[in-house]
Amino acid sequence: MKNLFTLLFLFVFSIVANAGTKYGYCKLIFADGTSRIGLVETSFNKDVRFKSSDDSDPEKIPSEKLKTIAFLKEDGKTTVIEYDYIKVYLGWGQKRISDSYWFEVVQRGIATLYVKRSEMRGSIYNANSTVGFLDYYIIRDGEPAAKWISNAAGINSNQLFHAKAPLYFADYPELAEKIRSKEYTWKVLGTVVKEYNKWAEANKK
């Protein structure tokens, strides 16, 4: 699963590199449900720089007005990678809620899975080294913020998953027990979310 995320990420930026610009072809979906297709600067945070065409001057759009940035293939229909502007619960206790930030969509459904990538540069052994971290969050429609459910940060990656995932999926007891008993590990997180969404879809009231 990690390799797939990396390939998707690199694919987006290969599109940008081939175009000779810092912009990628994409669809912006606004919070009010409207959308625009054009070029978006690939580095975005509180603001998004958008151009309707290569020759257009860039517009600065506040991220708070947006819901989703979907990078597209050249056919203009196939989504390569998406980002949603969401809030998350903070820390182990997950009681405080953050401001909104851009999170990469891994899998959409009744419960949508996100990943946040970060890097730590340098160490006491090699100042030029880089270590990557992946933090996974999940949210159901109507919830105020996404819950931190798993991470990939070394030998203790399963600790968070086995502690938090059974709580989040408690409404599906059989699945929660598979996680709690360690039948499922963080490495099959995508499968877990698919199984939950399939069950949730079948049990919608």
C-alpha positions in Angstrom: 0.0 0.0 0.0 2.8 2.4 0.9 4.5 1.8 -2.5 1.2 2.6 -4.3 0.9 5.9 -2.5 4.5 6.8 -3.5 3.9 5.9 -7.2 0.7 8.1 -7.3 2.6 11.0 -5.7 5.5 10.7 -8.2 3.0 10.4 -11.1 1.4 13.7 -10.2 4.7 15.5 -10.1 5.9 13.8 -13.3 2.9 15.5 -15.0 4.0 18.8 -13.6 7.6 18.3 -14.6 6.7 17.4 -18.1 4.7 20.6 -18.4 7.8 22.6 -17.4 5.9 24.4 -14.7 5.1 24.2 -11.0 1.4 23.6 -11.9 -0.6 20.4 -12.2 -3.9 19.9 -14.1 -6.7 19.6 -11.7 -10.3 20.1 -10.6 -11.0 22.4 -7.7 -14.2 21.5 -5.7 -15.4 24.4 -3.6 -17.2 24.2 -0.3 -20.4 25.4 -1.9 -20.4 22.5 -4.4 -19.2 24.5 -7.4 -16.0 23.4 -9.3 -13.4 24.7 -11.7 -10.9 22.9 -13.9 -7.4 24.3 -14.6 -3.9 24.4 -13.3 -3.0 24.5 -9.6 0.4 25.1 -8.1 1.5 21.9 -6.5 2.7 23.5 -3.3 -0.4 24.6 -1.4 -1.4 25.2 2.2 -3.6 28.1 3.5 -3.9 29.4 -0.1 -4.1 27.7 -3.5 -2.7 29.3 -6.6 -5.0 28.6 -9.6 -4.7 29.3 -13.3 -7.5 28.7 -15.8 -4.9 28.1 -18.5 -1.1 28.2 -19.1 -1.3 31.8 -20.2 -3.5 33.0 -17.4 -2.3 35.0 -14.4 -2.6 33.0 -11.2 -5.4 33.6 -8.7 -4.9 33.1 -5.0 -7.8 31.2 -3.6 -8.1 30.7 0.2 -8.2 27.1 1.1 -11.1 27.7 3.5 -13.3 28.2 0.4 -12.3 24.8 -1.0 -13.3 21.2 -0.2 -11.1 19.1 -2.6 -8.2 19.4 -5.0 -8.3 16.5 -7.5 -5.3 16.2 -9.8 -6.3 14.7 -13.1 -4.8 12.9 -16.0 -4.6 14.7 -19.4 -8.0 13.2 -20.4 -9.5 15.5 -17.8 -11.6 12.7 -16.3 -9.4 10.3 -14.5 -8.3 11.3 -11.0 -4.7 10.6 -10.1 -4.7 11.9 -6.5 -7.0 13.9 -4.3 -6.6 16.2 -1.3 -9.4 17.2 1.1 -9.3 20.2 3.4 -10.3 18.7 6.8 -9.8 19.0 10.5 -8.4 16.2 12.7 -8.4 15.3 16.3 -5.0 16.0 17.9 -2.6 13.7 19.9 -3.2 10.4 21.6 -6.2 11.6 23.6 -7.9 12.9 20.4 -10.0 15.5 22.3 -8.8 18.7 20.8 -9.5 19.5 17.1 -7.0 21.1 14.8 -7.5 23.9 12.2 -8.2 22.6 8.7 -5.3 21.3 6.6 -4.9 19.4 3.3 -4.9 15.6 3.6 -4.3 13.1 0.9 -7.3 10.8 0.2 -6.4 7.1 0.3 -9.9 5.6 0.1 -13.4 7.2 -0.1 -16.5 5.7 1.4 -18.9 6.0 4.4 -15.6 6.2 6.3 -12.9 8.0 4.2 -9.2 7.2 4.9 -6.5 9.9 4.6 -2.7 10.0 4.9 -0.5 12.8 6.0 3.2 12.6 4.9 6.0 14.2 6.9 9.8 14.0 6.8 12.5 14.4 9.4 15.9 15.4 8.0 19.3 14.7 9.5 20.5 12.6 12.4 23.5 12.3 14.7 24.9 9.8 12.2 24.1 11.4 8.8 23.1 15.1 8.5 21.9 14.5 5.0 19.6 11.6 5.8 15.8 11.8 5.5 13.2 9.7 7.3 9.6 9.6 6.1 6.5 9.2 8.3 2.9 8.3 7.3 0.0 9.2 9.6 -3.4 7.8 8.7 -6.7 9.5 9.7 -10.3 8.4 9.1 -13.7 10.2 9.2 -17.3 9.3 8.6 -19.8 11.7 6.9 -21.0 14.2 9.5 -18.2 13.8 12.0 -16.5 17.1 13.0 -12.9 15.9 12.5 -10.9 12.8 11.4 -9.5 10.4 14.0 -5.8 9.4 14.0 -6.0 5.6 13.4 -2.6 4.3 12.3 0.9 5.3 11.4 4.0 4.0 9.7 7.0 5.2 11.7 9.1 2.2 12.6 8.9 -0.9 14.7 5.9 0.3 16.8 3.6 1.1 13.9 1.0 -1.5 15.2 0.7 0.1 18.7 -1.5 3.0 17.5 -3.5 0.8 15.1 -4.3 -1.8 17.7 -5.2 0.8 20.3 -7.3 3.2 18.2 -8.8 1.2 15.3 -11.0 -1.1 17.5 -12.5 2.0 19.1 -13.3 3.6 15.8 -14.8 0.5 14.3 -16.7 -0.5 17.5 -20.0 -0.4 15.7 -18.8 -3.4 13.7 -17.8 -5.8 16.6 -16.5 -8.6 14.4 -14.0 -6.3 12.7 -13.0 -4.6 15.9 -12.2 -8.0 17.4 -10.0 -9.0 14.4 -8.0 -5.8 15.0 -7.9 -6.2 18.8 -6.8 -9.9 18.5 -4.0 -8.8 16.1 -5.4 -10.8 13.3 -5.3 -7.6 11.3 -2.2 -5.3 11.4 -1.7 -1.7 10.2 -0.3 -3.2 6.9 -3.8 -4.2 5.9 -5.4 -0.9 6.9 -6.8 -0.4 3.4 -8.5 -3.9 3.6 -9.9 -3.0 7.0 -11.5 0.2 5.7 -12.9 -1.6 2.7 -14.4 -4.3 4.9 -15.9 -1.7 7.2 -17.4 0.4 4.4 -18.9 -2.7 2.8 -20.5 -3.6 6.1 -21.6 -0.1 6.7 -23.2 0.2 3.3 -25.1 -3.0 3.8 -26.4 -1.9 7.2 -27.4 1.7 6.4 -30.7 2.6 7.8 
